[in-house]
Amino acid sequence: MNGSSVADTIAPETREQILEAARKFDYRPNFFARCLRARRSFTIGVMVSEISEGYNAAVLRGIEDELLQDGYLYFVASHRFRPDLVEECSQLLLNRSVDGLIVVCTDWRRSLPVPVATVSSHNNVKGVTRIVLDHERAAELALKHLTDLGHERIAFIRGQDFVPDAGVRWNAIVRFAEKIGLAISPKLVAQIRENSPSHHLGYKATQELLVSGETFTALFAFNDISAMGAIRALHEFGLRVPEDVSVLGFDDIESASYQVRGLSTVKQPLHEMGKAAAQTVLRRIISPRGEGHGENARSQILFEPQLVIRETTAISPRLRKAQEADGSLGRVKEAISGPMKVNGEALHRGTAPKLIPLLGSDLHSRRRVSTFTSHGGCAHD
């Protein structure tokens, strides 16, 4: 009745007699007695910056799926990136006897007496496992995609300084841009500063870029939410997406594919990252002296990004005009390596054409290629 591992050894007839007697006398197992016997509370603390549609919600779904499957409940605390609340929330969760802690999108620097896993925190803390994305690979996928489409003047929306991923991602972008000889104009870099998950922040940042007088044919946003706000600002300014300006997001949240024109983006496997964090904490709870505990805890689990091409990125206007003058059919090089999907069919090197039809300004022709992704996974160090 309490999910014991030895329950399967009881004969079915005996099991049914026990359950019938429990129903007859309205017997319920005492949860607190179970906790005392197991020396566990069967609860996990989860700390997030805020709860809204987007990044945190996707990670939470992965955490929840794993914890519920293993019979655990969880408390969620939101700190709004306030250092005092980060400290206070973690202590409140410990006071409620949580068995472990999962910290999402937080500048985490503490060692605790319970197992801890972080998602998108880049500080190396003793006994804490970091679940992170390969941002070097993400920058490569994004910039190679845009430059292969002929874009040279690329605008950027940077994330807030207090968001752990923001600095790491921007530094990766700068490094890869230098590697391929892509100039980043300071006038084409806008930064989000407000502490809010609103689309308006991307809208406002794009307005700043537009009124600067600097021209650009592509925009790489910090996340999908800001990319959606950017598209609204571009439309109001009389620019078409992607005919005049291509827009690339980051995260691949659920709503990204349900825009009027599906948002091209760099996908973080957020659900899988949440599940990995929960699995890591549960493993250390169940085997407190095992390989993944204390100083033996794996320091990092690295996930690979994917490029998801939908309908907001296309060939640059300059290259399109050159092709129209040349009278050639527009074609683009493969923007990513490895297996790809076109209309759900896998393409592999050697068995598929090296070139695919250009995603032009015609909506019908763009819809022929609905997804175009490189398949990632995760690696452990």
C-alpha positions as a Markdown table, in Angstrom:
| # | Residue | x | y | z |
|---|---|---|---|---|
| 1 | Met | 0.0 | 0.0 | 0.0 |
| 2 | Asn | 3.0 | 2.3 | 0.4 |
| 3 | Gly | 4.7 | 1.2 | -2.8 |
| 4 | Ser | 7.3 | -0.9 | -1.1 |
| 5 | Ser | 9.8 | -2.7 | -3.4 |
| 6 | Val | 8.9 | -6.1 | -1.9 |
| 7 | Ala | 5.2 | -5.7 | -2.7 |
| 8 | Asp | 5.6 | -7.7 | -5.9 |
| 9 | Thr | 6.7 | -10.8 | -3.9 |
| 10 | Ile | 3.2 | -11.0 | -2.2 |
| 11 | Ala | 0.9 | -13.6 | -3.9 |
| 12 | Pro | -2.0 | -11.9 | -5.8 |
| 13 | Glu | -4.7 | -13.6 | -3.6 |
| 14 | Thr | -3.0 | -12.4 | -0.4 |
| 15 | Arg | -2.6 | -8.9 | -1.9 |
| 16 | Glu | -6.3 | -8.7 | -2.7 |
| 17 | Gln | -7.3 | -9.9 | 0.9 |
| 18 | Ile | -5.1 | -7.2 | 2.4 |
| 19 | Leu | -6.6 | -4.5 | 0.1 |
| 20 | Glu | -10.1 | -5.7 | 0.8 |
| 21 | Ala | -9.5 | -5.5 | 4.6 |
| 22 | Ala | -8.0 | -2.0 | 4.2 |
| 23 | Arg | -11.1 | -0.8 | 2.3 |
| 24 | Lys | -13.4 | -2.4 | 4.9 |
| 25 | Phe | -11.8 | -0.6 | 7.8 |
| 26 | Asp | -10.9 | 2.6 | 5.8 |
| 27 | Tyr | -7.2 | 2.1 | 6.6 |
| 28 | Arg | -4.7 | 4.4 | 5.1 |
| 29 | Pro | -0.9 | 4.2 | 5.5 |
| 30 | Asn | 0.5 | 6.9 | 7.8 |
| 31 | Phe | 2.6 | 9.1 | 5.6 |
| 32 | Phe | 4.6 | 10.6 | 8.5 |
| 33 | Ala | 5.4 | 7.2 | 9.9 |
| 34 | Arg | 6.7 | 6.3 | 6.4 |
| 35 | Cys | 8.8 | 9.4 | 6.3 |
| 36 | Leu | 10.3 | 8.7 | 9.8 |
| 37 | Arg | 11.1 | 5.1 | 8.8 |
| 38 | Ala | 12.7 | 6.0 | 5.5 |
| 39 | Arg | 14.2 | 9.2 | 6.9 |
| 40 | Arg | 12.9 | 11.1 | 3.8 |
| 41 | Ser | 10.1 | 13.6 | 3.3 |
| 42 | Phe | 9.5 | 12.5 | -0.4 |
| 43 | Thr | 9.5 | 16.2 | -1.4 |
| 44 | Ile | 11.9 | 18.2 | -3.5 |
| 45 | Gly | 12.5 | 21.9 | -3.5 |
| 46 | Val | 12.5 | 23.7 | -6.9 |
| 47 | Met | 13.8 | 27.3 | -7.2 |
| 48 | Val | 13.1 | 29.3 | -10.3 |
| 49 | Ser | 13.5 | 33.0 | -11.2 |
| 50 | Glu | 9.8 | 33.4 | -12.1 |
| 51 | Ile | 6.9 | 31.3 | -13.5 |
| 52 | Ser | 5.6 | 32.3 | -16.9 |
| 53 | Glu | 5.1 | 30.9 | -20.4 |
| 54 | Gly | 8.5 | 30.1 | -21.8 |
| 55 | Tyr | 11.8 | 28.8 | -20.5 |
| 56 | Asn | 11.0 | 28.1 | -16.8 |
| 57 | Ala | 7.7 | 26.4 | -17.6 |
| 58 | Ala | 9.3 | 24.0 | -20.0 |
| 59 | Val | 12.0 | 23.0 | -17.5 |
| 60 | Leu | 9.4 | 22.6 | -14.7 |
| 61 | Arg | 7.4 | 20.2 | -16.9 |
| 62 | Gly | 10.5 | 18.0 | -17.2 |
| 63 | Ile | 11.1 | 18.1 | -13.5 |
| 64 | Glu | 7.5 | 17.3 | -12.7 |
| 65 | Asp | 7.3 | 14.4 | -15.1 |
| 66 | Glu | 10.3 | 12.7 | -13.5 |
| 67 | Leu | 9.4 | 13.4 | -9.8 |
| 68 | Leu | 5.7 | 12.3 | -10.1 |
| 69 | Gln | 6.9 | 9.1 | -11.8 |
| 70 | Asp | 9.0 | 8.4 | -8.7 |
| 71 | Gly | 6.4 | 9.3 | -6.2 |
| 72 | Tyr | 7.8 | 12.7 | -5.2 |
| 73 | Leu | 6.0 | 16.0 | -4.7 |
| 74 | Tyr | 7.7 | 19.3 | -5.0 |
| 75 | Phe | 7.6 | 22.9 | -3.7 |
| 76 | Val | 8.3 | 25.7 | -6.1 |
| 77 | Ala | 9.8 | 29.0 | -4.9 |
| 78 | Ser | 10.3 | 32.1 | -7.2 |
| 79 | His | 13.0 | 34.6 | -6.4 |
| 80 | Arg | 12.8 | 37.1 | -9.2 |
| 81 | Phe | 16.6 | 37.2 | -9.5 |
| 82 | Arg | 16.8 | 38.9 | -6.0 |
| 83 | Pro | 19.9 | 37.7 | -4.2 |
| 84 | Asp | 18.1 | 38.1 | -0.8 |
| 85 | Leu | 15.3 | 35.9 | -2.0 |
| 86 | Val | 17.6 | 33.3 | -3.4 |
| 87 | Glu | 19.1 | 32.9 | 0.1 |
| 88 | Glu | 15.8 | 33.1 | 1.9 |
| 89 | Cys | 13.9 | 30.6 | -0.4 |
| 90 | Ser | 16.6 | 28.0 | -0.2 |
| 91 | Gln | 16.6 | 28.2 | 3.6 |
| 92 | Leu | 12.8 | 28.0 | 3.8 |
| 93 | Leu | 12.8 | 24.9 | 1.6 |
| 94 | Leu | 15.5 | 23.3 | 3.8 |
| 95 | Asn | 13.4 | 24.1 | 6.9 |
| 96 | Arg | 10.5 | 22.1 | 5.3 |
| 97 | Ser | 12.8 | 19.1 | 5.2 |
| 98 | Val | 13.1 | 18.7 | 1.4 |
| 99 | Asp | 15.2 | 15.7 | 0.4 |
| 100 | Gly | 16.9 | 17.6 | -2.4 |
| 101 | Leu | 17.0 | 20.9 | -4.3 |
| 102 | Ile | 16.8 | 21.8 | -8.0 |
| 103 | Val | 17.8 | 25.3 | -8.9 |
| 104 | Val | 16.8 | 26.8 | -12.3 |
| 105 | Cys | 18.2 | 29.8 | -14.0 |
| 106 | Thr | 19.8 | 31.1 | -10.8 |
| 107 | Asp | 23.3 | 32.4 | -9.9 |
| 108 | Trp | 23.9 | 29.5 | -7.5 |
| 109 | Arg | 27.0 | 29.5 | -5.3 |
| 110 | Arg | 26.0 | 27.4 | -2.2 |
| 111 | Ser | 26.8 | 23.9 | -1.0 |
| 112 | Leu | 24.0 | 22.4 | 1.0 |
| 113 | Pro | 23.6 | 19.3 | 3.2 |
| 114 | Val | 21.1 | 17.8 | 0.6 |
| 115 | Pro | 21.7 | 16.9 | -3.1 |
| 116 | Val | 21.5 | 19.9 | -5.4 |
| 117 | Ala | 21.3 | 20.1 | -9.2 |
| 118 | Thr | 21.2 | 23.3 | -11.2 |
| 119 | Val | 19.9 | 24.1 | -14.6 |
| 120 | Ser | 21.6 | 26.9 | -16.6 |
| 121 | Ser | 23.9 | 27.9 | -13.7 |
| 122 | His | 27.5 | 28.1 | -14.6 |
| 123 | Asn | 29.2 | 28.3 | -11.2 |
| 124 | Asn | 31.4 | 25.4 | -10.2 |
| 125 | Val | 30.1 | 24.5 | -6.7 |
| 126 | Lys | 31.3 | 21.5 | -4.7 |
| 127 | Gly | 28.7 | 18.7 | -4.7 |
| 128 | Val | 26.4 | 20.4 | -7.2 |
| 129 | Thr | 25.7 | 19.0 | -10.6 |
| 130 | Arg | 25.2 | 21.6 | -13.4 |
| 131 | Ile | 22.8 | 20.9 | -16.2 |
| 132 | Val | 23.9 | 23.2 | -19.0 |
| 133 | Leu | 23.6 | 23.8 | -22.8 |
| 134 | Asp | 26.6 | 23.8 | -25.1 |
| 135 | His | 26.5 | 27.6 | -26.0 |
| 136 | Glu | 29.5 | 27.4 | -28.2 |
| 137 | Arg | 27.7 | 25.0 | -30.5 |
| 138 | Ala | 24.5 | 27.1 | -30.2 |
| 139 | Ala | 26.4 | 30.2 | -31.4 |
| 140 | Glu | 27.9 | 28.2 | -34.3 |
| 141 | Leu | 24.5 | 26.9 | -35.4 |
| 142 | Ala | 22.8 | 30.3 | -35.3 |
| 143 | Leu | 25.5 | 32.4 | -37.0 |
| 144 | Lys | 26.4 | 29.8 | -39.6 |
| 145 | His | 22.7 | 29.6 | -40.5 |
| 146 | Leu | 22.3 | 33.4 | -40.9 |
| 147 | Thr | 25.6 | 33.9 | -42.8 |
| 148 | Asp | 24.9 | 30.9 | -45.1 |
| 149 | Leu | 21.7 | 32.8 | -46.1 |
| 150 | Gly | 23.9 | 35.8 | -47.0 |
| 151 | His | 23.3 | 38.0 | -44.0 |
| 152 | Glu | 26.3 | 40.2 | -43.1 |
| 153 | Arg | 24.6 | 43.0 | -41.1 |
| 154 | Ile | 23.2 | 41.1 | -38.1 |
| 155 | Ala | 21.6 | 42.8 | -35.1 |
| 156 | Phe | 21.5 | 41.2 | -31.7 |
| 157 | Ile | 19.3 | 41.4 | -28.6 |
| 158 | Arg | 21.4 | 40.5 | -25.5 |
| 159 | Gly | 19.9 | 39.1 | -22.3 |
| 160 | Gln | 19.9 | 40.7 | -18.9 |
| 161 | Asp | 23.2 | 40.7 | -17.1 |
| 162 | Phe | 21.7 | 39.0 | -14.1 |
| 163 | Val | 20.5 | 36.0 | -16.1 |
| 164 | Pro | 23.1 | 33.3 | -15.8 |
| 165 | Asp | 23.0 | 32.2 | -19.5 |
| 166 | Ala | 23.2 | 35.7 | -20.9 |
| 167 | Gly | 26.9 | 36.4 | -20.5 |
| 168 | Val | 28.0 | 32.8 | -21.5 |
| 169 | Arg | 25.9 | 32.9 | -24.6 |
| 170 | Trp | 27.0 | 36.4 | -25.7 |
| 171 | Asn | 30.7 | 35.5 | -25.2 |
| 172 | Ala | 30.2 | 32.4 | -27.3 |
| 173 | Ile | 28.5 | 34.5 | -30.1 |
| 174 | Val | 31.4 | 37.0 | -30.1 |
| 175 | Arg | 34.0 | 34.2 | -30.2 |
| 176 | Phe | 32.4 | 32.4 | -33.2 |
| 177 | Ala | 31.8 | 35.7 | -35.0 |
| 178 | Glu | 35.5 | 36.5 | -34.7 |
| 179 | Lys | 36.3 | 33.0 | -36.0 |
| 180 | Ile | 34.3 | 33.4 | -39.2 |
| 181 | Gly | 35.2 | 37.0 | -39.7 |
| 182 | Leu | 31.7 | 38.4 | -39.0 |
| 183 | Ala | 31.8 | 42.0 | -37.8 |
| 184 | Ile | 29.5 | 42.8 | -34.9 |
| 185 | Ser | 28.6 | 46.5 | -34.8 |
| 186 | Pro | 28.1 | 47.9 | -31.3 |
| 187 | Lys | 25.3 | 50.0 | -32.7 |
| 188 | Leu | 23.5 | 46.8 | -33.7 |
| 189 | Val | 23.5 | 45.3 | -30.2 |
| 190 | Ala | 20.6 | 46.1 | -27.9 |
| 191 | Gln | 20.5 | 44.7 | -24.4 |
| 192 | Ile | 17.4 | 43.8 | -22.3 |
| 193 | Arg | 17.8 | 45.3 | -18.8 |
| 194 | Glu | 14.4 | 45.1 | -17.1 |
| 195 | Asn | 13.5 | 42.2 | -14.8 |
| 196 | Ser | 10.5 | 40.9 | -16.7 |
| 197 | Pro | 9.7 | 37.9 | -19.0 |
| 198 | Ser | 7.5 | 40.1 | -21.2 |
| 199 | His | 7.5 | 40.2 | -25.0 |
| 200 | His | 7.6 | 44.0 | -24.7 |
| 201 | Leu | 11.3 | 43.9 | -23.8 |
| 202 | Gly | 12.2 | 42.4 | -27.2 |
| 203 | Tyr | 9.8 | 44.9 | -28.8 |
| 204 | Lys | 11.4 | 47.8 | -27.1 |
| 205 | Ala | 15.0 | 46.6 | -27.8 |
| 206 | Thr | 14.1 | 46.3 | -31.5 |
| 207 | Gln | 12.7 | 49.8 | -31.6 |
| 208 | Glu | 16.0 | 51.1 | -30.3 |
| 209 | Leu | 17.8 | 49.3 | -33.1 |
| 210 | Leu | 15.5 | 50.6 | -35.7 |
| 211 | Val | 15.7 | 54.3 | -34.7 |
| 212 | Ser | 19.5 | 54.1 | -34.5 |
| 213 | Gly | 19.6 | 54.4 | -38.3 |
| 214 | Glu | 21.8 | 51.4 | -38.7 |
| 215 | Thr | 20.6 | 48.9 | -41.3 |
| 216 | Phe | 20.4 | 45.2 | -40.7 |
| 217 | Thr | 18.9 | 42.2 | -42.6 |
| 218 | Ala | 18.8 | 39.7 | -39.7 |
| 219 | Leu | 18.2 | 39.8 | -36.0 |
| 220 | Phe | 19.3 | 37.1 | -33.4 |
| 221 | Ala | 17.3 | 37.5 | -30.2 |
| 222 | Phe | 18.2 | 36.3 | -26.7 |
| 223 | Asn | 15.1 | 34.1 | -26.5 |
| 224 | Asp | 11.9 | 33.3 | -28.3 |
| 225 | Ile | 9.9 | 35.7 | -26.2 |
| 226 | Ser | 12.1 | 38.6 | -27.2 |
| 227 | Ala | 12.1 | 37.4 | -30.8 |
| 228 | Met | 8.3 | 37.6 | -30.9 |
| 229 | Gly | 8.3 | 41.1 | -29.6 |
| 230 | Ala | 11.0 | 42.0 | -32.1 |
| 231 | Ile | 8.8 | 40.8 | -35.0 |
| 232 | Arg | 6.0 | 43.0 | -33.8 |
| 233 | Ala | 8.3 | 46.0 | -33.8 |
| 234 | Leu | 9.6 | 45.2 | -37.3 |
| 235 | His | 6.1 | 44.9 | -38.7 |
| 236 | Glu | 5.1 | 48.3 | -37.2 |
| 237 | Phe | 8.2 | 49.8 | -38.8 |
| 238 | Gly | 7.0 | 48.6 | -42.2 |
| 239 | Leu | 9.5 | 45.7 | -42.5 |
| 240 | Arg | 8.5 | 42.2 | -43.6 |
| 241 | Val | 9.8 | 39.1 | -41.8 |
| 242 | Pro | 11.6 | 37.3 | -43.3 |
| 243 | Glu | 11.7 | 39.1 | -46.7 |
| 244 | Asp | 13.3 | 42.3 | -45.3 |
| 245 | Val | 14.7 | 41.1 | -42.0 |
| 246 | Ser | 15.2 | 37.5 | -40.8 |
| 247 | Val | 14.6 | 36.8 | -37.1 |
| 248 | Leu | 16.1 | 33.9 | -35.1 |
| 249 | Gly | 15.0 | 33.1 | -31.6 |
| 250 | Phe | 16.4 | 30.9 | -28.8 |
| 251 | Asp | 14.9 | 28.1 | -26.7 |
| 252 | Asp | 12.1 | 26.7 | -29.0 |
| 253 | Ile | 9.3 | 27.2 | -26.5 |
| 254 | Glu | 5.9 | 25.6 | -27.3 |
| 255 | Ser | 4.4 | 28.7 | -28.8 |
| 256 | Ala | 7.3 | 29.3 | -31.2 |
| 257 | Ser | 5.8 | 26.9 | -33.8 |
| 258 | Tyr | 2.3 | 28.4 | -33.5 |
| 259 | Gln | 3.0 | 32.0 | -34.6 |
| 260 | Val | 1.5 | 33.3 | -37.9 |
| 261 | Arg | 4.9 | 32.5 | -39.3 |
| 262 | Gly | 6.6 | 29.8 | -37.3 |
| 263 | Leu | 9.6 | 31.1 | -35.5 |
| 264 | Ser | 13.1 | 29.9 | -36.5 |
| 265 | Thr | 15.1 | 29.2 | -33.4 |
| 266 | Val | 17.9 | 27.5 | -31.6 |
| 267 | Lys | 16.3 | 24.8 | -29.5 |
| 268 | Gln | 17.3 | 24.0 | -26.0 |
| 269 | Pro | 16.0 | 20.6 | -24.9 |
| 270 | Leu | 14.4 | 22.2 | -21.8 |
| 271 | His | 12.1 | 19.3 | -20.9 |
| 272 | Glu | 15.0 | 16.9 | -21.1 |
| 273 | Met | 17.2 | 19.2 | -19.0 |
| 274 | Gly | 14.6 | 19.4 | -16.3 |
| 275 | Lys | 14.2 | 15.6 | -16.3 |
| 276 | Ala | 18.0 | 15.2 | -16.0 |
| 277 | Ala | 18.1 | 17.5 | -13.0 |
| 278 | Ala | 15.4 | 15.6 | -11.2 |
| 279 | Gln | 17.0 | 12.2 | -12.1 |
| 280 | Thr | 20.3 | 13.5 | -10.7 |
| 281 | Val | 18.9 | 14.6 | -7.4 |
| 282 | Leu | 16.8 | 11.4 | -7.0 |
| 283 | Arg | 19.7 | 9.2 | -7.7 |
| 284 | Arg | 21.8 | 10.9 | -5.0 |
| 285 | Ile | 18.9 | 10.6 | -2.5 |
| 286 | Ile | 18.4 | 6.9 | -3.1 |
| 287 | Ser | 22.2 | 6.1 | -3.0 |
| 288 | Pro | 23.6 | 8.7 | -0.7 |
| 289 | Arg | 27.0 | 7.1 | -0.6 |
| 290 | Gly | 27.0 | 6.2 | -4.3 |
| 291 | Glu | 29.1 | 7.4 | -7.2 |
| 292 | Gly | 27.0 | 10.5 | -7.7 |
| 293 | His | 27.2 | 11.8 | -4.1 |
| 294 | Gly | 29.3 | 14.5 | -2.5 |
| 295 | Glu | 32.8 | 14.9 | -4.0 |
| 296 | Asn | 32.0 | 12.1 | -6.4 |
| 297 | Ala | 29.0 | 14.0 | -7.8 |
| 298 | Arg | 29.2 | 14.6 | -11.6 |
| 299 | Ser | 30.1 | 18.2 | -12.0 |
| 300 | Gln | 28.3 | 18.8 | -15.3 |
| 301 | Ile | 25.9 | 17.3 | -17.8 |
| 302 | Leu | 26.1 | 19.0 | -21.2 |
| 303 | Phe | 23.2 | 19.1 | -23.6 |
| 304 | Glu | 23.5 | 19.8 | -27.3 |
| 305 | Pro | 21.3 | 22.5 | -29.0 |
| 306 | Gln | 19.4 | 22.1 | -32.3 |
| 307 | Leu | 18.7 | 24.5 | -35.1 |
| 308 | Val | 15.0 | 24.6 | -36.0 |
| 309 | Ile | 14.3 | 26.4 | -39.2 |
| 310 | Arg | 10.7 | 27.5 | -39.7 |
| 311 | Glu | 9.4 | 30.6 | -41.5 |
| 312 | Thr | 11.1 | 33.7 | -40.0 |
| 313 | Thr | 14.6 | 33.2 | -41.6 |
| 314 | Ala | 15.3 | 33.4 | -45.4 |
| 315 | Ile | 17.9 | 34.5 | -47.9 |
| 316 | Ser | 19.2 | 38.1 | -47.5 |
| 317 | Pro | 17.7 | 40.8 | -49.7 |
| 318 | Arg | 21.1 | 41.5 | -51.3 |
| 319 | Leu | 21.6 | 37.8 | -52.3 |
| 320 | Arg | 18.0 | 37.6 | -53.5 |
| 321 | Lys | 18.5 | 40.6 | -55.8 |
| 322 | Ala | 21.7 | 39.1 | -57.2 |
| 323 | Gln | 20.0 | 35.8 | -57.9 |
| 324 | Glu | 17.0 | 37.5 | -59.5 |
| 325 | Ala | 19.4 | 39.5 | -61.8 |
| 326 | Asp | 21.3 | 36.4 | -62.6 |
| 327 | Gly | 18.0 | 34.6 | -63.4 |
| 328 | Ser | 19.0 | 31.6 | -61.3 |
| 329 | Leu | 16.7 | 29.6 | -59.0 |
| 330 | Gly | 17.5 | 30.5 | -55.4 |
| 331 | Arg | 19.3 | 27.9 | -53.5 |
| 332 | Val | 21.1 | 27.8 | -50.1 |
| 333 | Lys | 23.8 | 25.7 | -48.7 |
| 334 | Glu | 23.1 | 23.3 | -45.9 |
| 335 | Ala | 23.2 | 25.5 | -42.8 |
| 336 | Ile | 23.9 | 22.6 | -40.5 |
| 337 | Ser | 25.7 | 19.3 | -40.5 |
| 338 | Gly | 24.4 | 15.8 | -39.6 |
| 339 | Pro | 21.0 | 14.3 | -40.1 |
| 340 | Met | 18.2 | 16.7 | -41.2 |
| 341 | Lys | 14.4 | 16.5 | -41.6 |
| 342 | Val | 12.4 | 17.9 | -44.5 |
| 343 | Asn | 8.6 | 17.5 | -44.0 |
| 344 | Gly | 9.3 | 14.8 | -41.5 |
| 345 | Glu | 11.6 | 12.7 | -43.8 |
| 346 | Ala | 15.1 | 12.2 | -42.6 |
| 347 | Leu | 17.9 | 13.3 | -44.9 |
| 348 | His | 21.4 | 11.9 | -44.6 |
| 349 | Arg | 24.6 | 12.9 | -46.2 |
| 350 | Gly | 25.3 | 10.9 | -49.4 |
| 351 | Thr | 21.7 | 10.0 | -49.9 |
| 352 | Ala | 20.2 | 13.5 | -50.3 |
| 353 | Pro | 21.0 | 16.5 | -52.4 |
| 354 | Lys | 23.5 | 18.8 | -50.9 |
| 355 | Leu | 21.3 | 21.8 | -51.8 |
| 356 | Ile | 17.7 | 22.4 | -50.9 |
| 357 | Pro | 15.1 | 24.8 | -52.4 |
| 358 | Leu | 15.4 | 28.3 | -51.2 |
| 359 | Leu | 12.9 | 29.4 | -48.6 |
| 360 | Gly | 11.8 | 32.5 | -50.6 |
| 361 | Ser | 9.3 | 35.2 | -50.0 |
| 362 | Asp | 6.4 | 33.1 | -51.3 |
| 363 | Leu | 4.6 | 31.7 | -48.3 |
| 364 | His | 3.6 | 28.5 | -50.2 |
| 365 | Ser | 7.2 | 27.7 | -51.1 |
| 366 | Arg | 8.4 | 28.3 | -47.6 |
| 367 | Arg | 5.8 | 25.9 | -46.1 |
| 368 | Arg | 7.2 | 23.1 | -48.2 |
| 369 | Val | 10.1 | 22.9 | -45.8 |
| 370 | Ser | 8.5 | 22.9 | -42.3 |
| 371 | Thr | 11.4 | 21.8 | -40.1 |
| 372 | Phe | 15.1 | 21.6 | -40.7 |
| 373 | Thr | 17.0 | 20.5 | -37.6 |
| 374 | Ser | 20.3 | 19.0 | -36.6 |
| 375 | His | 19.8 | 16.2 | -34.1 |
| 376 | Gly | 21.6 | 16.7 | -30.8 |
| 377 | Gly | 21.9 | 14.7 | -27.6 |
| 378 | Cys | 23.7 | 15.1 | -24.3 |
| 379 | Ala | 27.3 | 14.3 | -23.3 |
| 380 | His | 28.7 | 13.9 | -19.8 |
| 381 | Asp | 32.0 | 15.0 | -18.6 |
